[in-house]
Amino acid sequence: MNKVVLIFTGGTIAMKVDQSSGGAIPTLTSDDLINTLSGLGDFNNLIAHEYSSMPSPFITPNNMRELADIVEDYLSKDDIKGVTVVHGTDVLEETAFYLNSTVKSNKPIVLTGSMKNASELGYDGLTNLVSSVKVCLSDESIGRGVLVVMNDTINSSYEVTKTHTLSLDTFKSIEFGPLGIIDQDEVIYYRNVSHFKKFSLDNKINNQTHLVKIYAGISNDYLEHLINTGAKGIVLEALGRGNVPPNLITSIDKAVKAGIHIVLVSRCFAGRVLDTYAYPGGGKDLTNHGCILGGSLNGQKARILLMLAISNNLNHNEIKKLFKI
């Protein structure tokens, strides 16, 4: 019998408006949500695992590490077809990417949540749960890595990002589009991810990997502080193709010589970084100083991958190969 595990972490999907506080707070339990789905065809064989009732901003890499162990354990069982992690949307893409980087099983793993709480008209939580279970039950979902299912669309955790603070259609793969859709009872895939990587790194973390967004006129104080407080890795969300103001070069050079791994990604929504420009602070100049190109990953995912790479004791060349697309 094929069973799907629903791991509940919390988020808007489990919230209602509290009149005394005037805002949405955690209210619904996993049983509340499961009972709503019970008796509906494919939804008789669900297993509920209540991990937490945390809003998305409460989730840390340590929680992601624990979730990866839980998911891996469930997927090792023969009667488990797949796992859906029910999650708040704010850092959902980071948890999805973390699981994609560490869980070794090829069985379907889906992350979902909702943009509206259960007190609002148009509450999307139950629809997203139903769609996620269907994706887990589809044989076509096997071997596609960790997926994000929202608003009847299927996206790769490698590509997807949250694009809007309100829209139900917030999770998008900006450059390439969704992998597929859920149309009533049918799970339909339109494409594969040709550049997809399932990293299968050991499930280890550190708290010394950081993300810095580059902007016009940025001081090198941020980098100097990270160097002086024991940073192991820094992701620079750089300008354009992977460029930074020239005043940062001294601190970047200092960091690299101190053994701190620096990865470059772009603050642009689409496109990859490349060492095109050789002027001081340009991408070519930065790679000559020992920086690593982060491909088309966004800053938050690159930080997750660099954190895992450092925790897995990969050297500079191994990390460079890891990020290469």
VOBA-1610 file (N, C-alpha, C; in pm, whole numbers, padded with zeros to 5 digits, always signed):
BEGIN
Met+00085-00120+00000Met+00000+00000+00000Met+00088+00125+00000Asn+00065+00214-00096Asn+00143+00336-00106Asn+00091+00442-00009Lys+00179+00485+00079Lys+00142+00586+00177Lys+00222+00714+00154Val+00161+00826+00185Val+00228+00956+00177Val+00235+01015+00317Val+00354+01057+00355Val+00375+01120+00485Val+00362+01271+00470Leu+00283+01332+00556Leu+00273+01477+00563Leu+00344+01524+00690Ile+00456+01595+00672Ile+00531+01648+00784Ile+00493+01794+00802Phe+00430+01824+00913Phe+00380+01959+00937Phe+00481+02039+01019Thr+00523+02152+00964Thr+00616+02239+01036Thr+00548+02368+01084Gly+00429+02398+01031Gly+00360+02522+01065Gly+00344+02611+00943Gly+00337+02741+00965Gly+00320+02835+00856Gly+00177+02884+00843Thr+00153+02967+00744Thr+00022+03029+00723Thr-00088+02926+00704Ile-00055+02812+00647Ile-00154+02708+00620Ile-00223+02662+00749Ala-00155+02676+00862Ala-00210+02631+00991Ala-00251+02747+01080Met-00276+02864+01019Met-00309+02983+01098Met-00452+03030+01074Lys-00504+03096+01176Lys-00630+03170+01167Lys-00611+03305+01233Val-00701+03397+01201Val-00694+03530+01262Val-00740+03523+01407Asp-00659+03577+01495Asp-00691+03586+01637Asp-00743+03726+01666Gln-00866+03735+01715Gln-00930+03865+01733Gln-00860+03951+01837Ser-00804+03889+01939Ser-00741+03968+02045Ser-00611+04033+01998Ser-00536+03962+01914Ser-00410+04018+01867Ser-00426+04093+01735Gly-00535+04065+01663Gly-00561+04136+01538Gly-00484+04083+01419Gly-00424+03966+01434Gly-00348+03908+01323Gly-00354+03757+01325Ala-00300+03696+01221Ala-00301+03550+01208Ala-00195+03488+01298Ile-00231+03381+01367Ile-00139+03309+01454Ile-00159+03159+01434Pro-00060+03075+01471Pro-00077+02930+01461Pro-00199+02882+01540Thr-00285+02805+01472Thr-00411+02761+01533Thr-00442+02615+01501Leu-00434+02578+01373Leu-00475+02445+01330Leu-00365+02343+01357Thr-00405+02223+01397Thr-00311+02112+01417Thr-00303+02027+01291Ser-00209+01936+01290Ser-00200+01844+01176Ser-00327+01760+01165Asp-00385+01721+01278Asp-00510+01644+01275Asp-00623+01723+01212Asp-00628+01853+01240Asp-00732+01937+01180Asp-00724+01933+01028Leu-00603+01943+00976Leu-00584+01945+00831Leu-00602+01807+00769Ile-00550+01705+00835Ile-00565+01568+00784Ile-00711+01526+00781Asn-00784+01558+00886Asn-00925+01519+00893Asn-01008+01580+00780Thr-00968+01696+00737Thr-01038+01760+00626Thr-01020+01681+00496Leu-00904+01614+00484Leu-00876+01538+00362Leu-00923+01393+00370Ser-00953+01345+00489Ser-00984+01203+00507Ser-01110+01163+00429Gly-01106+01043+00375Gly-01221+00992+00302Gly-01229+01038+00159Leu-01130+01112+00113Leu-01134+01163-00025Leu-01042+01080-00115Gly-01085+00963-00154Gly-01013+00883-00252Gly-00872+00849-00210Asp-00774+00912-00280Asp-00633+00884-00258Asp-00583+00929-00121Phe-00668+00996-00045Phe-00621+01057+00078Phe-00658+00976+00202Asn-00678+00845+00183Asn-00704+00757+00296Asn-00575+00705+00359Asn-00464+00714+00287Asn-00341+00651+00330Asn-00234+00754+00368Leu-00278+00856+00439Leu-00186+00962+00480Leu-00135+00937+00621Ile-00008+00967+00641Ile+00054+00959+00773Ile+00093+01100+00815Ala+00045+01143+00930Ala+00075+01278+00978Ala+00192+01275+01075His+00287+01364+01055His+00399+01381+01148His+00404+01530+01182Glu+00372+01562+01306Glu+00371+01703+01348Glu+00508+01738+01404Tyr+00590+01799+01321Tyr+00725+01839+01362Tyr+00719+01964+01449Ser+00640+02063+01406Ser+00630+02187+01482Ser+00510+02267+01432Ser+00485+02380+01494Ser+00383+02474+01447Ser+00446+02613+01433Met+00564+02617+01374Met+00642+02740+01366Met+00607+02822+01242Pro+00596+02953+01257Pro+00594+03039+01139Pro+00725+03024+01063Ser+00721+03049+00935Ser+00838+03028+00851Ser+00964+03100+00897Pro+00958+03226+00944Pro+01081+03292+00987Pro+01149+03228+01107Phe+01079+03139+01177Phe+01138+03070+01292Phe+01231+02955+01248Ile+01217+02909+01124Ile+01292+02793+01077Ile+01439+02829+01060Thr+01528+02743+01112Thr+01672+02762+01102Thr+01735+02646+01025Pro+01861+02660+00983Pro+01929+02546+00921Pro+01931+02422+01009Asn+01932+02440+01141Asn+01928+02322+01228Asn+01795+02249+01215Asn+01685+02324+01200Asn+01555+02260+01173Asn+01559+02187+01040Met+01621+02248+00940Met+01632+02183+00809Met+01710+02053+00819Arg+01815+02055+00901Arg+01894+01933+00922Arg+01809+01823+00985Glu+01731+01860+01086Glu+01642+01763+01151Glu+01537+01710+01053Leu+01481+01799+00973Leu+01379+01758+00875Leu+01438+01662+00772Ala+01561+01688+00731Ala+01626+01599+00633Ala+01639+01457+00690Asp+01676+01446+00817Asp+01685+01313+00880Asp+01549+01246+00886Ile+01446+01322+00921Ile+01311+01266+00930Ile+01263+01219+00793Val+01282+01301+00691Val+01240+01266+00555Val+01313+01141+00508Glu+01443+01137+00527Glu+01523+01022+00484Glu+01476+00894+00553Asp+01444+00904+00681Asp+01399+00787+00756Asp+01266+00735+00700Tyr+01173+00823+00676Tyr+01044+00779+00621Tyr+01061+00717+00483Leu+01140+00778+00399Leu+01154+00730+00261Leu+01229+00598+00252Ser+01297+00559+00358Ser+01366+00429+00359Ser+01269+00313+00377Lys+01144+00343+00413Lys+01044+00238+00435Lys+00976+00202+00303Asp+00958+00072+00280Asp+00905+00024+00153Asp+00764+00072+00123Asp+00682+00092+00227Asp+00542+00127+00202Asp+00518+00278+00188Ile+00627+00356+00195Ile+00614+00501+00182Ile+00644+00541+00037Lys+00545+00601-00026Lys+00559+00643-00165Lys+00631+00777-00177Gly+00603+00868-00085Gly+00664+01000-00090Gly+00635+01079+00036Val+00696+01196+00045Val+00680+01282+00162Val+00645+01423+00116Thr+00547+01482+00183Thr+00515+01624+00165Thr+00548+01697+00294Val+00631+01801+00283Val+00662+01886+00397Val+00575+02011+00387Val+00491+02031+00488Val+00400+02145+00492Val+00470+02257+00568His+00487+02371+00504His+00588+02468+00549His+00539+02610+00525Gly+00580+02704+00609Gly+00557+02844+00581Gly+00632+02888+00456Thr+00580+02989+00387Thr+00634+03020+00255Thr+00759+03108+00256Asp+00785+03180+00365Asp+00893+03278+00363Asp+01030+03216+00334Val+01062+03104+00397Val+01191+03038+00372Val+01171+02899+00315Leu+01054+02874+00259Leu+01022+02742+00203Leu+01126+02699+00100Glu+01167+02791+00012Glu+01261+02753-00094Glu+01396+02710-00037Glu+01434+02768+00079Glu+01561+02729+00140Glu+01554+02589+00199Thr+01445+02557+00267Thr+01429+02421+00319Thr+01422+02321+00205Ala+01349+02355+00100Ala+01338+02265-00017Ala+01476+02239-00077Phe+01554+02345-00093Phe+01687+02330-00152Phe+01780+02253-00058Tyr+01766+02276+00072Tyr+01846+02200+00169Tyr+01818+02051+00156Leu+01690+02015+00151Leu+01654+01874+00137Leu+01705+01818+00005Asn+01700+01898-00100Asn+01749+01855-00230Asn+01900+01829-00227Ser+01968+01899-00137Ser+02113+01889-00129Ser+02160+01776-00038Thr+02071+01721+00046Thr+02115+01623+00146Thr+02042+01490+00140Val+01913+01489+00109Val+01837+01363+00111Val+01875+01281-00012Lys+01909+01155+00011Lys+01962+01072-00096Lys+01857+00989-00169Ser+01739+00972-00112Ser+01634+00894-00176Ser+01584+00962-00303Asn+01546+00881-00402Asn+01488+00932-00527Asn+01335+00937-00523Lys+01276+00895-00410Lys+01130+00902-00399Lys+01086+01048-00395Pro+00960+01076-00433Pro+00913+01215-00437Pro+00915+01284-00301Ile+00968+01406-00301Ile+00963+01494-00185Ile+00904+01626-00233Val+00799+01671-00168Val+00729+01792-00208Val+00720+01887-00090Leu+00741+02015-00114Leu+00712+02117-00013Leu+00594+02201-00059Thr+00507+02233+00035Thr+00390+02314+00004Thr+00352+02397+00125Gly+00261+02489+00105Gly+00211+02574+00213Gly+00091+02650+00162Ser+00069+02768+00213Ser-00040+02851+00161Ser-00005+02997+00178Met-00065+03077+00092Met-00045+03222+00099Met-00153+03290+00183Lys-00268+03223+00197Lys-00378+03278+00276Lys-00402+03191+00398Asn-00436+03253+00509Asn-00464+03175+00628Asn-00608+03123+00624Ala-00641+03034+00715Ala-00769+02964+00710Ala-00889+03053+00742Ser-00865+03175+00786Ser-00975+03269+00810Ser-01010+03351+00687Glu-00927+03344+00584Glu-00946+03430+00467Glu-01027+03360+00358Leu-01101+03440+00283Leu-01167+03389+00163Leu-01060+03348+00062Gly-01083+03237-00005Gly-00985+03190-00102Gly-00868+03116-00040Tyr-00884+03069+00085Tyr-00780+02992+00152Tyr-00729+02881+00059Asp-00600+02883+00031Asp-00542+02792-00068Asp-00474+02671-00006Gly-00477+02660+00126Gly-00402+02554+00192Gly-00445+02414+00154Leu-00577+02388+00154Leu-00624+02252+00127Leu-00599+02213-00018Thr-00619+02307-00110Thr-00591+02278-00251Thr-00444+02242-00270Asn-00355+02315-00206Asn-00213+02286-00219Asn-00176+02152-00156Leu-00241+02117-00045Leu-00217+01986+00015Leu-00259+01874-00078Val-00379+01887-00135Val-00430+01785-00227Val-00336+01769-00345Ser-00294+01880-00405Ser-00205+01874-00521Ser-00072+01810-00485Ser-00020+01841-00367Ser+00109+01785-00325Ser+00102+01634-00306Val-00006+01587-00247Val-00022+01442-00230Val-00029+01373-00367Lys-00101+01433-00460Lys-00110+01376-00595Lys+00027+01368-00661Val+00106+01472-00643Val+00241+01471-00701Val+00326+01362-00637Cys+00314+01344-00505Cys+00388+01237-00437Cys+00348+01099-00488Leu+00221+01082-00522Leu+00171+00951-00565Leu+00203+00921-00711Ser+00246+01020-00787Ser+00274+01000-00929Ser+00412+00938-00950Asp+00417+00830-01027Asp+00546+00768-01060Asp+00634+00864-01141Glu+00572+00958-01210Glu+00648+01055-01290Glu+00730+01150-01203Ser+00700+01153-01073Ser+00772+01244-00983Ser+00900+01182-00928Ile+00921+01054-00952Ile+01039+00985-00899Ile+01164+01036-00970Gly+01268+01065-00892Gly+01396+01104-00948Gly+01404+01247-00998Arg+01306+01330-00964Arg+01308+01470-01009Arg+01361+01566-00903Gly+01413+01511-00794Gly+01460+01597-00687Gly+01345+01651-00606Val+01376+01742-00515Val+01273+01800-00429Val+01193+01902-00510Leu+01060+01893-00495Leu+00969+01976-00573Leu+00893+02072-00481Val+00851+02184-00537Val+00765+02279-00467Val+00633+02285-00543Val+00524+02255-00473Val+00391+02252-00536Val+00302+02356-00469Met+00265+02455-00546Met+00174+02561-00501Met+00090+02605-00620Asn-00036+02638-00595Asn-00121+02696-00698Asn-00128+02607-00823Asp-00132+02475-00801Asp-00144+02375-00908Asp-00027+02377-01005Thr+00088+02427-00963Thr+00208+02420-01046Thr+00318+02345-00972Ile+00404+02280-01050Ile+00515+02202-00995Ile+00645+02270-01038Asn+00728+02305-00940Asn+00856+02367-00968Asn+00969+02291-00902Ser+01087+02301-00961Ser+01206+02241-00903Ser+01260+02327-00791Ser+01301+02264-00682Ser+01361+02338-00571Ser+01489+02408-00614Tyr+01550+02359-00719Tyr+01674+02419-00770Tyr+01648+02554-00833Glu+01529+02570-00893Glu+01500+02689-00973Glu+01403+02787-00906Val+01315+02737-00822Val+01200+02817-00779Val+01238+02921-00673Thr+01164+03032-00672Thr+01181+03132-00568Thr+01047+03200-00542Lys+01032+03257-00424Lys+00912+03332-00391Lys+00924+03471-00451Thr+00828+03510-00536Thr+00841+03632-00614Thr+00748+03744-00571His+00648+03714-00489His+00546+03813-00456His+00502+03794-00311Thr+00475+03902-00241Thr+00439+03892-00100Thr+00297+03846-00077Leu+00212+03852-00180Leu+00070+03827-00163Leu+00011+03724-00259Ser+00054+03725-00384Ser-00008+03646-00490Ser-00006+03497-00460Leu-00115+03428-00494Leu-00118+03282-00481Leu-00019+03217-00577Asp+00015+03288-00683Asp+00108+03237-00784Asp+00249+03290-00758Thr+00286+03296-00630Thr+00412+03360-00593Thr+00535+03277-00625Phe+00523+03143-00619Phe+00641+03058-00641Phe+00660+03032-00789Lys+00770+03085-00842Lys+00796+03077-00985Lys+00941+03039-01012Ser+00960+02970-01122Ser+01094+02950-01177Ser+01110+03056-01285Ile+01168+03169-01248Ile+01161+03289-01330Ile+01221+03269-01468Glu+01333+03199-01474Glu+01403+03189-01601Glu+01349+03079-01691Phe+01301+02969-01632Phe+01268+02852-01713Phe+01122+02809-01707Gly+01046+02859-01610Gly+00907+02820-01598Gly+00890+02691-01519Pro+00765+02654-01489Pro+00739+02535-01406Pro+00774+02406-01478Leu+00793+02301-01398Leu+00815+02168-01455Leu+00685+02110-01507Gly+00573+02143-01441Gly+00446+02086-01480Gly+00331+02143-01400Ile+00217+02079-01414Ile+00095+02126-01347Ile+00018+02008-01290Ile-00078+02039-01203Ile-00177+01942-01157Ile-00311+01987-01213Asp-00369+01904-01297Asp-00497+01938-01362Asp-00600+01834-01319Gln-00684+01871-01222Gln-00779+01779-01159Gln-00703+01659-01104Asp-00725+01538-01154Asp-00658+01421-01098Asp-00527+01388-01169Glu-00486+01469-01263Glu-00371+01435-01346Glu-00250+01521-01312Val-00136+01455-01292Val-00008+01523-01273Val+00064+01521-01407Ile+00091+01639-01462Ile+00146+01650-01597Ile+00280+01723-01590Tyr+00386+01658-01640Tyr+00518+01720-01649Tyr+00545+01762-01793Tyr+00590+01887-01808Tyr+00620+01940-01942Tyr+00767+01932-01977Arg+00852+01929-01876Arg+00996+01931-01905Arg+01075+01873-01789Asn+01200+01838-01818Asn+01296+01800-01717Asn+01386+01920-01688Val+01462+01910-01582Val+01559+02015-01549Val+01694+01968-01600Ser+01735+02020-01715Ser+01856+01969-01780Ser+01981+01998-01698His+01981+02107-01620His+02097+02143-01540His+02080+02102-01394Phe+01979+02020-01366Phe+01946+01982-01229Phe+02060+01902-01163Lys+02082+01932-01036Lys+02178+01857-00957Lys+02113+01813-00826Lys+02131+01686-00792Lys+02094+01638-00659Lys+02227+01611-00589Phe+02262+01694-00492Phe+02399+01699-00444Phe+02437+01584-00352Ser+02341+01533-00273Ser+02366+01419-00183Ser+02483+01443-00088Leu+02488+01563-00033Leu+02591+01594+00066Leu+02549+01540+00203Asp+02648+01516+00288Asp+02616+01472+00423Asp+02542+01583+00497Asn+02451+01544+00583Asn+02359+01636+00649Asn+02428+01704+00769Lys+02518+01798+00738Lys+02593+01869+00840Lys+02582+02019+00815Ile+02582+02099+00921Ile+02569+02244+00905Ile+02672+02317+00990Asn+02691+02445+00958Asn+02768+02535+01044Asn+02697+02670+01048Asn+02726+02748+01146Asn+02662+02879+01161Asn+02756+02993+01123Gln+02858+02962+01044Gln+02955+03065+01007Gln+02958+03089+00856Thr+02846+03063+00790Thr+02835+03091+00647Thr+02733+03202+00628His+02770+03306+00556His+02694+03430+00557His+02658+03475+00415Leu+02559+03562+00408Leu+02512+03619+00281Leu+02516+03771+00290Val+02583+03835+00194Val+02594+03980+00191Val+02543+04031+00057Lys+02446+04120+00061Lys+02393+04181-00062Lys+02476+04305-00097Ile+02522+04311-00220Ile+02604+04421-00266Ile+02515+04534-00320Tyr+02551+04656-00287Tyr+02476+04772-00336Tyr+02574+04886-00363Ala+02528+04987-00434Ala+02614+05100-00470Ala+02667+05169-00344Gly+02799+05183-00338Gly+02860+05254-00226Gly+02878+05172-00101Ile+02866+05042-00108Ile+02879+04957+00010Ile+03018+04971+00072Ser+03021+04973+00204Ser+03147+04979+00277Ser+03203+04838+00293Asn+03334+04829+00315Asn+03393+04698+00343Asn+03382+04659+00490Asp+03312+04741+00569Asp+03297+04710+00712Asp+03229+04575+00735Tyr+03132+04541+00650Tyr+03060+04415+00667Tyr+03155+04296+00653Leu+03236+04300+00545Leu+03329+04190+00522Leu+03434+04183+00632Glu+03483+04297+00675Glu+03583+04298+00781Glu+03526+04239+00910His+03402+04271+00940His+03338+04216+01060His+03329+04064+01049Leu+03288+04012+00933Leu+03274+03868+00916Leu+03409+03798+00925Ile+03512+03860+00867Ile+03646+03803+00876Ile+03692+03796+01021Asn+03665+03901+01095Asn+03713+03911+01233Asn+03633+03827+01332Thr+03517+03780+01291Thr+03433+03702+01383Thr+03423+03554+01343Gly+03516+03508+01260Gly+03528+03365+01235Gly+03445+03308+01122Ala+03413+03388+01022Ala+03337+03336+00908Ala+03414+03225+00839Lys+03340+03125+00794Lys+03399+03016+00716Lys+03367+03030+00567Gly+03252+03093+00539Gly+03211+03112+00401Gly+03126+03235+00389Ile+03136+03302+00272Ile+03056+03422+00245Ile+03003+03414+00103Val+02874+03432+00088Val+02814+03447-00043Val+02792+03595-00068Leu+02845+03644-00178Leu+02823+03783-00218Leu+02715+03786-00324Glu+02602+03846-00292Glu+02495+03865-00391Glu+02533+03991-00469Ala+02609+03969-00576Ala+02680+04076-00645Ala+02593+04145-00750Leu+02651+04244-00813Leu+02583+04321-00916Leu+02597+04250-01052Gly+02492+04259-01133Gly+02499+04212-01272Gly+02555+04071-01288Arg+02659+04059-01368Arg+02719+03930-01400Arg+02806+03874-01288Gly+02818+03951-01177Gly+02900+03908-01065Gly+03010+04006-01034Asn+02974+04133-01019Asn+03070+04240-01000Asn+03044+04312-00867Val+03151+04372-00811Val+03138+04445-00684Val+03216+04576-00694Pro+03185+04673-00609Pro+03264+04796-00606Pro+03411+04766-00573Pro+03503+04840-00632Pro+03646+04807-00618Pro+03700+04818-00475Asn+03635+04897-00390Asn+03687+04912-00253Asn+03677+04784-00171Leu+03599+04684-00220Leu+03585+04558-00147Leu+03700+04461-00172Ile+03781+04489-00275Ile+03884+04392-00314Ile+03981+04363-00201Thr+04023+04465-00126Thr+04118+04442-00016Thr+04064+04343+00086Ser+03937+04360+00123Ser+03876+04269+00221Ser+03853+04131+00162Ile+03814+04125+00034Ile+03794+03995-00031Ile+03925+03918-00035Asp+04033+03986-00073Asp+04164+03923-00078Asp+04206+03875+00061Lys+04179+03955+00161Lys+04211+03919+00300Lys+04133+03795+00342Ala+04006+03790+00306Ala+03921+03675+00343Ala+03970+03547+00277Val+03997+03554+00148Val+04043+03434+00076Val+04174+03383+00133Lys+04265+03473+00163Lys+04394+03433+00219Lys+04378+03373+00359Ala+04268+03410+00427Ala+04241+03354+00559Ala+04168+03219+00551Gly+04143+03172+00429Gly+04077+03043+00412Gly+03927+03049+00409Ile+03872+03169+00395Ile+03726+03185+00386Ile+03684+03169+00240His+03590+03079+00216His+03541+03057+00080His+03439+03165+00044Ile+03459+03228-00073Ile+03367+03332-00117Ile+03303+03290-00250Val+03170+03288-00251Val+03094+03251-00371Val+03019+03373-00422Leu+03023+03393-00554Leu+02954+03504-00618Leu+02825+03457-00684Val+02715+03525-00655Val+02591+03508-00731Val+02543+03648-00768Ser+02436+03656-00845Ser+02386+03786-00888Ser+02260+03824-00812Arg+02244+03953-00788Arg+02120+04000-00728Arg+02009+04014-00834Cys+02043+03993-00961Cys+01941+03991-01067Cys+01852+03868-01051Phe+01728+03877-01097Phe+01633+03767-01082Phe+01663+03648-01174Ala+01731+03673-01285Ala+01757+03565-01380Ala+01895+03581-01440Gly+01948+03471-01490Gly+02081+03471-01550Gly+02187+03424-01452Arg+02296+03376-01506Arg+02405+03326-01423Arg+02517+03429-01415Val+02600+03413-01314Val+02720+03496-01305Val+02828+03438-01396Leu+02916+03524-01443Leu+03026+03481-01530Leu+03139+03583-01516Asp+03262+03534-01524Asp+03377+03624-01509Asp+03405+03696-01640Thr+03316+03787-01675Thr+03323+03860-01801Thr+03414+03982-01792Tyr+03405+04055-01680Tyr+03472+04184-01669Tyr+03601+04174-01588Ala+03707+04235-01643Ala+03839+04225-01581Ala+03880+04351-01506Tyr+03794+04454-01502Tyr+03828+04574-01426Tyr+03828+04541-01276Pro+03890+04625-01192Pro+03893+04599-01047Pro+03751+04584-00990Gly+03723+04468-00933Gly+03590+04438-00880Gly+03501+04365-00979Gly+03546+04354-01105Gly+03470+04277-01204Gly+03484+04128-01178Gly+03395+04051-01240Gly+03393+03907-01214Gly+03525+03838-01240Lys+03593+03874-01348Lys+03722+03812-01380Lys+03826+03847-01275Asp+03826+03971-01233Asp+03918+04013-01127Asp+03890+03936-00998Leu+03761+03913-00968Leu+03725+03844-00845Leu+03765+03696-00849Thr+03744+03630-00964Thr+03787+03490-00972Thr+03940+03481-00966Asn+04009+03581-01020Asn+04156+03583-01007Asn+04199+03596-00862His+04113+03657-00780His+04141+03670-00637His+04092+03549-00557Gly+04038+03448-00625Gly+03999+03326-00557Gly+03852+03309-00528Cys+03767+03400-00580Cys+03623+03383-00561Cys+03569+03273-00653Ile+03457+03214-00612Ile+03395+03103-00685Ile+03264+03151-00746Leu+03242+03118-00873Leu+03117+03156-00940Leu+03004+03063-00896Gly+02889+03122-00863Gly+02777+03045-00810Gly+02668+03012-00910Gly+02698+03023-01040Gly+02600+02986-01141Gly+02477+03073-01138Ser+02361+03010-01149Ser+02234+03084-01153Ser+02159+03075-01020Leu+02222+03021-00917Leu+02156+03014-00786Leu+02136+03154-00729Asn+02027+03172-00655Asn+02010+03299-00584Asn+02091+03296-00455Gly+02095+03409-00386Gly+02181+03420-00269Gly+02148+03323-00158Gln+02018+03308-00128Gln+01980+03224-00015Gln+02010+03076-00040Lys+01995+03032-00164Lys+02027+02892-00194Lys+02178+02870-00199Ala+02250+02967-00255Ala+02396+02955-00260Ala+02453+02946-00119Arg+02394+03021-00025Arg+02441+03013+00114Arg+02419+02873+00171Ile+02303+02815+00144Ile+02275+02679+00191Ile+02379+02582+00136Leu+02406+02591+00005Leu+02499+02497-00057Leu+02641+02518-00006Leu+02683+02643+00009Leu+02817+02669+00060Leu+02831+02623+00205Met+02728+02644+00285Met+02728+02598+00424Met+02748+02446+00430Leu+02675+02374+00346Leu+02686+02229+00343Leu+02822+02185+00291Ala+02870+02252+00187Ala+03000+02216+00128Ala+03112+02230+00230Ile+03112+02341+00303Ile+03215+02364+00405Ile+03203+02262+00516Ser+03080+02232+00557Ser+03057+02135+00664Ser+03095+01993+00621Asn+03096+01968+00489Asn+03140+01840+00435Asn+03290+01838+00407Asn+03359+01944+00450Asn+03505+01953+00437Asn+03554+01950+00292Leu+03475+02006+00201Leu+03519+02015+00062Leu+03624+02126+00049Asn+03723+02103-00036Asn+03825+02206-00058Asn+03780+02304-00165His+03864+02402-00194His+03827+02509-00287His+03786+02455-00424Asn+03866+02367-00479Asn+03836+02313-00612Asn+03709+02228-00612Glu+03686+02155-00504Glu+03564+02075-00494Glu+03441+02162-00484Ile+03451+02272-00410Ile+03339+02366-00400Ile+03315+02433-00535Lys+03421+02469-00603Lys+03409+02529-00735Lys+03337+02435-00831Lys+03370+02308-00826Lys+03304+02208-00911Lys+03157+02191-00872Leu+03128+02198-00742Leu+02991+02183-00692Leu+02900+02290-00750Phe+02949+02412-00758Phe+02868+02523-00805Phe+02866+02536-00958Lys+02948+02461-01026Lys+02958+02476-01171Lys+02837+02414-01241Ile+02777+02489-01331Ile+02662+02440-01410Ile+02708+02426-01555
//
